[in-house]
Amino acid sequence: MTTTHTITVEPLGREVECREDQSILDACLRSGVWLPHSCTHGTCATCKAEVLDGEVDHGAASSFALMDYERDEGKLLPCVACPRSDVVIEADLDVDESIPVHPVEDYTGTVVELSEIARDTVRLVVELDREIGFNAGQYLKFQVPARDGMPAVDRTWSIASPPTEPRRLEFHIRNVPGGRGTDGWVFCGLSAGDTVAVSGPYGRFVLKTDDDRPAILVGGGTGLAPLKSMIRHALEDGASAGHLTLYQGARSREWLYDVEFFRSLAARYPDRFTYRPCLSEETAEDCGADAGAYGFGLVTDVIAADHPTLSGCVGYLCGPPPMVEAALKTLMSRRLFPRDIHREDFFNEGDKASGGVRSPLIKR
């Protein structure tokens, strides 16, 4: 029988039961106690909290996200830390009361679509065994089955469909050479009709539905997924009144996807949505007669050319960390303040070795 301990979360004073083989974050989220978090695998440091009393196993916390001296000072990452006694933690609970909290639950899904949509990129559509509540921009955790003597592991992918479709969920997944979840599963063996074990929802990179300011959304690679969920929720469900401008960055057209879908949305909602696909390694000459439909150069260069100022706007950034950092600097140079920029960096397991801690100034 697995030993269970009591986790007390301050300053709330809430008590949660947590198994020794369960992360403190997971126990809290399943009990409806929200703690700040993003990556859920010990890389980003978003969830960093303080141990006031008790003993924990720090688990797979990256040495970049949780320094040795921080461990000595009593810090922990609840997303990977497990209790070894009753524990009291103090967390930075900057809760936005306008955003619903959906407790994490386990689901069984059936793969209904797995199709290639761009170079090394697939669309995965999963039908859940029951409805799930989530906010536009959140993600699910998939259990990658044990294989070839390797144990089961968890991988996380953002939901690309809107909350008004609570059973049939869409995901965008790019192959990572050698990756257990991608190269070793999604792109090698997973097929329509298979069942998958998932849990969620997770994450606080969500559409602020009470904010009607113009929004600049910047997506690189499959960082487009949560932005697509936000855009569909705002336009199709009337969740937000602000004008949305999507900048989708890619090296070339073979890496872009859902272009026609977003063009159709722009045509349908011309006063509410603008779509700007950007190519960094192709030129107008490469695109010929279709050149007018694209921006050329780095996505940050296109944004800078389009907007002398972004004062009064809000930003949503999602994709590889270098792109997110560059976009952050560009938006700030156009007078968009850090408090108005929300970001989600897409890390993989290799980032644990190289670091990837994000600026504490930015809401995530």
C-alpha positions in Angstrom: 0.0 0.0 0.0 1.4 3.4 -1.0 2.0 5.8 1.9 0.0 9.0 1.9 1.0 12.4 3.4 -0.9 15.6 4.0 0.2 18.7 2.1 -0.7 22.1 3.6 -0.7 24.9 1.0 -0.1 28.4 2.5 -1.3 31.1 2.5 -4.6 29.3 1.7 -4.4 26.9 4.6 -5.8 24.1 2.3 -4.9 20.5 3.1 -4.4 17.9 0.3 -3.6 14.2 0.6 -0.7 13.2 -1.6 0.9 9.7 -2.2 4.6 9.3 -2.0 4.7 8.4 -5.7 2.7 11.4 -6.7 3.9 15.0 -7.3 2.7 17.7 -4.9 1.4 19.7 -7.9 -0.6 16.7 -9.2 -2.3 16.1 -5.9 -3.2 19.8 -5.5 -4.6 20.1 -9.0 -6.7 17.0 -8.7 -8.1 18.4 -5.4 -9.0 21.7 -7.1 -6.2 23.6 -5.4 -4.5 25.7 -8.1 -0.7 26.2 -8.0 1.2 28.2 -10.7 2.7 25.8 -13.2 3.7 25.5 -16.9 5.9 22.6 -18.0 5.0 20.1 -15.2 8.4 18.3 -15.7 10.8 20.3 -13.6 12.3 22.5 -16.4 10.7 26.0 -16.3 10.7 26.9 -12.6 7.2 28.5 -12.9 5.9 26.5 -9.9 8.8 27.1 -7.5 7.6 27.3 -3.9 9.0 27.2 -0.4 9.0 24.3 2.0 8.0 25.6 5.4 8.0 22.2 7.1 8.5 18.5 6.2 10.7 16.4 3.8 10.4 16.0 0.1 12.1 14.1 -2.7 13.0 16.7 -5.4 12.6 14.2 -8.2 13.6 15.1 -11.7 14.0 18.9 -11.1 16.5 20.4 -13.5 19.6 21.8 -11.8 19.0 25.0 -13.9 15.4 25.4 -12.7 16.2 24.6 -9.0 19.7 25.4 -8.1 21.6 23.4 -5.4 21.6 26.5 -3.0 17.8 26.9 -3.5 17.3 23.3 -2.4 19.4 24.0 0.6 17.3 27.1 1.3 14.1 25.0 1.3 12.8 25.6 -2.2 11.1 23.0 -4.3 9.4 22.4 -7.7 5.9 21.0 -6.8 5.6 19.6 -10.3 8.2 16.9 -9.7 8.7 16.9 -5.9 7.1 14.1 -3.9 6.4 14.1 -0.1 8.4 12.0 2.3 6.4 13.3 5.3 3.6 15.7 6.0 4.7 18.9 4.2 3.8 22.6 4.5 4.6 24.7 1.4 4.1 28.4 0.6 3.4 29.2 -3.0 3.0 32.5 -4.9 -0.7 32.3 -5.6 -1.3 35.1 -8.1 -4.8 33.8 -9.0 -6.9 35.4 -11.7 -10.4 35.0 -10.4 -11.8 35.5 -13.9 -10.3 32.1 -15.1 -12.2 29.0 -14.1 -10.2 26.2 -12.3 -10.9 22.8 -13.7 -9.6 20.0 -11.5 -7.2 17.5 -13.2 -8.8 14.1 -13.9 -7.8 10.9 -15.8 -9.4 10.0 -19.1 -9.2 7.3 -21.7 -9.2 8.5 -25.3 -9.5 6.9 -28.7 -7.5 8.1 -31.6 -9.9 9.1 -34.4 -7.4 11.0 -36.6 -3.6 11.0 -37.1 -2.7 12.8 -40.2 0.4 14.7 -41.6 -0.2 18.4 -41.9 3.3 19.8 -42.4 6.9 18.6 -42.5 7.4 16.3 -39.5 4.1 17.5 -38.0 0.9 15.6 -37.5 -2.6 16.4 -36.3 -3.8 14.1 -33.6 -7.5 14.0 -32.8 -8.7 12.1 -29.7 -12.2 11.2 -28.6 -12.4 11.1 -24.8 -14.5 8.7 -22.8 -16.4 11.7 -21.3 -16.4 15.4 -21.4 -13.5 17.5 -20.0 -13.6 21.1 -18.8 -10.7 23.2 -19.9 -9.7 26.8 -20.7 -8.5 27.8 -24.2 -4.7 27.4 -24.2 -4.4 24.5 -21.7 -2.8 21.1 -22.4 -3.1 17.5 -21.5 -0.6 14.9 -20.3 -0.3 11.7 -22.4 1.1 8.5 -21.0 3.5 7.0 -23.5 3.4 3.2 -23.1 6.3 1.1 -21.9 8.3 -0.2 -24.9 11.5 -2.2 -25.6 12.3 -2.5 -21.9 11.8 1.3 -21.3 9.1 2.3 -18.7 6.1 4.4 -19.5 6.6 8.1 -19.5 4.5 11.2 -19.7 4.5 13.8 -22.5 2.4 17.0 -22.7 0.7 18.5 -25.8 -1.5 21.6 -26.0 -5.2 21.4 -27.0 -5.9 23.1 -30.3 -9.7 22.8 -30.2 -12.0 25.1 -28.3 -13.5 24.4 -24.9 -16.9 24.1 -26.5 -15.8 20.8 -28.0 -15.2 19.0 -24.7 -14.8 15.4 -26.0 -13.2 15.5 -29.4 -9.8 17.2 -28.8 -7.2 18.2 -31.4 -3.4 18.3 -30.9 -0.5 19.3 -33.1 2.7 17.3 -32.7 6.1 17.8 -34.2 8.6 14.9 -34.4 11.6 15.1 -32.2 14.4 12.7 -33.4 14.9 10.1 -30.8 12.0 11.4 -28.7 10.1 8.7 -26.7 6.7 10.4 -27.2 7.2 11.4 -30.8 9.8 9.4 -32.8 9.1 6.4 -30.6 5.3 6.5 -30.4 3.2 9.1 -32.2 5.3 8.8 -35.4 6.1 5.1 -34.9 3.2 2.8 -34.0 0.3 5.0 -32.9 -2.7 4.8 -35.3 -6.4 5.4 -35.5 -8.5 3.2 -33.2 -5.8 3.0 -30.5 -6.6 4.0 -27.0 -4.5 6.5 -25.0 -4.4 7.4 -21.4 -4.5 11.1 -20.7 -4.9 13.5 -17.8 -5.6 17.2 -17.4 -6.2 20.0 -17.9 -2.9 21.7 -17.1 -1.4 25.1 -17.6 -2.1 28.8 -17.1 -1.3 30.1 -20.6 -5.0 30.8 -21.3 -7.1 33.3 -23.1 -8.1 36.1 -20.8 -11.8 36.2 -21.8 -12.5 39.4 -19.8 -9.9 41.4 -21.7 -11.1 43.3 -24.8 -7.8 44.9 -25.8 -6.3 44.1 -29.2 -4.2 40.9 -29.0 -1.0 40.0 -30.8 -0.6 36.2 -30.9 2.7 34.8 -32.1 3.2 31.1 -32.7 6.2 29.2 -33.9 6.0 25.5 -35.0 3.3 23.6 -33.0 3.2 26.6 -30.6 0.2 27.4 -32.9 -1.9 24.8 -31.1 -3.0 26.7 -28.0 -3.3 29.9 -30.0 -5.7 28.1 -32.4 -7.8 27.1 -29.4 -7.9 30.7 -28.2 -8.7 32.1 -31.6 -11.6 29.7 -32.2 -12.9 30.3 -28.7 -12.9 34.1 -29.2 -14.3 34.1 -32.7 -16.6 31.2 -32.9 -17.8 31.2 -29.2 -17.7 35.0 -28.7 -15.4 34.7 -25.7 -13.4 37.8 -26.3 -14.2 41.1 -28.0 -10.7 42.3 -28.8 -9.2 42.2 -32.3 -6.8 39.3 -32.7 -3.8 39.3 -35.0 -2.0 36.0 -35.5 1.6 35.8 -36.6 2.5 32.3 -37.6 6.3 31.8 -38.0 8.0 29.1 -40.1 11.1 28.6 -42.1 9.3 27.8 -45.3 5.8 26.9 -46.6 6.4 23.2 -46.0 6.5 23.9 -42.3 3.3 25.9 -42.2 -0.1 24.3 -41.6 -3.7 25.3 -41.3 -3.1 28.3 -43.5 -6.3 28.0 -45.4 -8.2 27.5 -42.2 -6.9 30.8 -40.8 -7.4 32.6 -44.1 -11.0 31.5 -44.0 -11.4 32.8 -40.5 -9.9 36.1 -41.5 -12.4 36.4 -44.4 -15.3 35.5 -42.1 -14.3 37.9 -39.3 -12.5 40.7 -41.1 -13.2 43.2 -38.2 -12.0 40.8 -35.5 -9.1 38.7 -36.9 -6.0 39.3 -39.0 -3.7 36.4 -40.1 0.0 36.9 -41.0 1.9 33.8 -41.9 5.7 34.6 -42.0 8.5 32.8 -43.8 12.1 33.3 -42.6 13.9 31.2 -45.3 11.8 31.9 -48.4 11.4 35.1 -50.4 8.7 36.8 -52.4 10.3 35.4 -55.5 10.1 31.9 -54.1 6.3 32.3 -53.6 5.6 33.9 -56.9 2.0 35.0 -57.4 1.1 34.0 -53.8 3.8 36.3 -52.3 1.3 38.9 -51.1 -0.2 36.4 -48.7 3.0 36.2 -46.6 5.3 38.2 -44.5 9.0 37.6 -45.2 11.9 37.4 -42.7 11.8 36.5 -39.0 8.4 36.8 -37.5 9.8 39.5 -35.2 10.9 41.6 -38.1 7.4 41.4 -39.6 5.8 42.4 -36.3 8.2 45.3 -35.9 7.4 46.5 -39.5 3.7 46.2 -39.0 3.5 48.1 -35.7 5.2 51.3 -34.8 3.7 50.9 -31.3 1.7 48.2 -29.5 0.7 50.4 -26.6 -2.7 49.3 -25.3 -2.4 45.8 -26.6 -1.9 42.4 -25.0 0.5 39.6 -26.3 0.4 35.8 -26.4 3.6 34.0 -27.3 4.0 30.3 -27.8 6.7 28.2 -29.4 10.4 27.3 -29.2 12.2 29.3 -26.4 14.5 31.3 -28.8 11.5 32.5 -30.8 9.5 33.4 -27.7 12.4 35.4 -26.2 12.9 37.2 -29.5 9.2 38.0 -29.8 9.1 39.2 -26.2 11.9 41.7 -26.9 10.1 42.9 -30.0 6.8 43.4 -28.3 8.5 45.2 -25.4 10.4 47.5 -27.9 7.0 48.5 -29.2 5.9 49.6 -25.7 4.0 46.5 -24.7 4.7 46.0 -21.0 5.8 42.6 -19.5 2.6 42.4 -17.4 0.6 42.4 -20.6 2.6 39.6 -22.3 1.7 35.9 -21.7 4.0 33.2 -22.9 4.4 29.4 -23.2 7.8 28.0 -24.1 7.7 24.6 -25.7 10.5 22.6 -24.0 11.5 19.0 -24.6 13.4 16.6 -22.4 16.7 17.8 -23.8 16.1 21.2 -22.2 16.6 19.7 -18.8 20.3 19.4 -19.5 20.7 22.8 -21.1 18.5 24.9 -18.9 15.6 27.0 -20.0 14.5 29.0 -17.0 12.3 31.8 -18.2 12.2 35.4 -17.1 10.3 35.8 -13.8 8.9 39.1 -15.1 6.5 37.4 -17.5 3.2 35.9 -16.7 3.1 32.3 -18.0 
